[in-house]
Amino acid sequence: MASQDSSPQKQDGSGNGPKRSLRGFAAMDPQRQREIASLGGRAAHQSGHAHEFTTEEARAAGKKRHAARAGNGSSADQPR
């Protein structure tokens, strides 16, 4: 049994469902989406709202991650 795609994309007019067009951000080409997203990231860094890890913070996070995995008896086969 085939399932219908419920994503809000334009359908081919075959009568299998409502016709919906892409709007806003979804209607833009991927390159334009990346440009807009990049501007948001730059703005966050300039305004001081973006967090940048220090070496000490990164080290502590790594230790915490490895300790949690070791506590679960994990192996390399298990997903992260």
N, C-alpha and C positions, 0 to 999 in steps of 0.2 A: 504494500500500500504506500503510495507516494505521499509525502507530507508537503503542505504548502509553506512557502517562505512567508513569514509574517513581518518581514522587515519593511520599513516605510519607503519602498522604492517604487518607481514607476513600473507598472506591469505592462505586459505586451498587448493588452486589449483583448485577450482570449476569453474574457468573461468569467474568469475563475475567482474574481474577487474585486474589491473596490480599487479604483485607480487612485493612487496617492503619489504625489510628486515630492521630491526631496526639497527641503526648505532650509534656509539659513546656512549654518556651518556645514551641514551634510551635503549641500548642493555644490559646495566649492570643490575645486580640484585639489588633490592631495598636497600639491606644492604650496598653494595659497593657505591651506590649513596649517602647514608646518610654519610658514612665515608668521602667521598670527600667533600661534602657540609660542614661537620663539620670542616674539615681542613681550608676551606675558611673563616669560621666564626672566628676560632681561630687566623688566620693570620691577619684578619682585626682588632681584638682587640689588638694583639701584636704590630701592626704598628701604632695604634692610630687612625685608620680610622672609627672604629665602634663607634657609639654614645651610651652613657649610660646616661639615664635620672637621674638627681639629684632629690632629694625629692621635691625641689621647682618647678622644671620643670614639674614633674609629677602632682603636685597639681594644677599648672596653667593650664595644659592640661585638667585635670578633670573638673575644674571650667568652662573652655571654652566649653567643651563638654556638660555639664549640662545646661549651659546658652543657648546654641544653641537649645537644645531639648526643653527647657522651652519656648523659643521664638516661636517655631513652634506649640505650643499647643499640643504637642505629648502626647500619652498615652503609657502604657506598651504594647499595642497591635501592635504598629508600629515598623517596622524593623529598625535596626540601620543604 
